[in-house]
Amino acid sequence: MSAINALCTKKSLSSQKHCALILFLLFALLSLPVMAGETDKSSLGGFLSARLGSSAEEVLAAIKKDSIQITHDETHSGARQIRGKHSGLLSSNQVLYVIPEGSKKLALIIEFYDNPGHYGQVIETLTKQLGKSLGKKITDKILETPENLPPGIKELTMWTLVAGDINLVVRAMKFEDHLAVERLDDRFF
């Protein structure tokens, strides 16, 4: 939790947005129903080669393997944030990897896609990986509490999975000019 505290006490708008996202994801993981199906664990908990729970060295190796160009790598008191650019998936995108000092394990990955028109394809891919989402009824309830969401969100789809050694929350969000997909495993915060 010290990593979250460090991120949340920063004054930059970017840090404040990330803080809001992390806090919401932690809330969601603790308060939403569990979706534990017969999902292949190898497809869970990561982006490309980077897996949640990996060390910083493993994350850097995965970034290199995936040809992601690191644009920013800094450690604030509480969390190392590695930002990179990747192209060739659905569109060019940015990726943020967050490694809290306390666990020294990758706890959060956020993908930012520059084309919101790919939302349907992203949801289809995530559904294949994670199974059925939490559904419209739950996401509508979440959308009713905008203070827990980043401003400007147009659509939201969420998954939670607690199975064996996985505590995963995935949140896909559509905005006017981009998409964001967050993957969080709270065991490493």
C-alpha positions, 0 to 999 in steps of 0.5 A: 500500500505504500506504493499507492500512497506514494503515487497518490501524494504526487501532484501531477495530473497523470499520477492523480489519474493513476491513483484513482484507477488503482484505488478503484481497481482495489475496491472492485477486486474486494467488492465484486463477485468472483468469476472463476471459470475454466480459464487457461492461466497462461493467458491471464495476468499480463500483457504480451510477455510481461506477467503480473508478479514478475520482478523488474528484471523479468519485466524489462526482459519481457519489454525487450522481447516484445519490442516495446520502446521504453519512453520513461523509467523512474522510481518514485518513493513507493513505485517504479513506473516503466512506460513504453510504446508499442505498435502493431497490435490494433494501433500504436499504444502506450503501456505503463508497468507499475512495480511497488517497492514493497513487493518488488513485483509487477502489480499493474499494467495499463495499456492505452490504445489511440483508437477507441474504434477498436473497443469491440475487438479488445473486448472480444480478445479479453473475453476469450482470455478471461471468460464472461465479463461481470456484465452490464448490470454491474458495470452500470452500477459502477458507472453510477459512481463517477467519482471512482472513475476517470473523467470522460469514460464512455463505456466500461467492461470488467472482469474479476478472477480469483482462482488459485494464485490469481487475484485479477481485476481487468477493466476495459474503458472506452473514452472519446479519443482512446481506450485503456485496459488495466490489469491489476493483481492486488497481491503485489500492492 
